[in-house]
């Protein structure tokens, strides 16, 4: 699964640690999400979308289409 987390985080000048705190996850989880080693659970994906005030589909994509 592809995502725009690193770009969205950089646009806000947030560190991985800051984003992790906002989401209630570890910095390692944010790193794994950004590098594509981990796909978020649906509740976490919704939390990320709410935080960035964007639809889930504008943050995450399956790489097709």
C-alpha positions, -999 to 999 in steps of 0.1 A, spaced: 0 0 0 13 34 -9 8 65 12 16 102 14 23 104 51 59 115 48 49 144 25 19 154 46 41 154 77 68 174 60 43 200 48 34 206 85 71 205 96 62 176 120 87 151 132 79 114 132 78 116 170 53 145 169 30 126 145 33 95 166 22 114 197 -8 129 178 -18 94 167 -11 76 199 14 52 183 52 47 185 76 66 163 87 32 149 51 27 137 51 60 119 84 51 103 71 17 92 39 33 78 60 58 58 83 32 44 55 9 34 65 -19 58 33 -17 77 -3 -11 66 -25 7 92 -55 -8 108 -88 7 96 -92 26 129 -57 40 126 -63 50 90 -94 69 100 -74 86 128 -48 97 103 -74 110 79 -91 130 106 -58 144 118 -49 156 83 -85 165 75 -84 145 43 -103 115 29 -85 82 35 -83 77 -3 -62 109 -6 -36 96 19 -35 58 11 -37 40 -22 -33 4 -32 -10 13 -61 -35 2 -88 -51 26 -112 
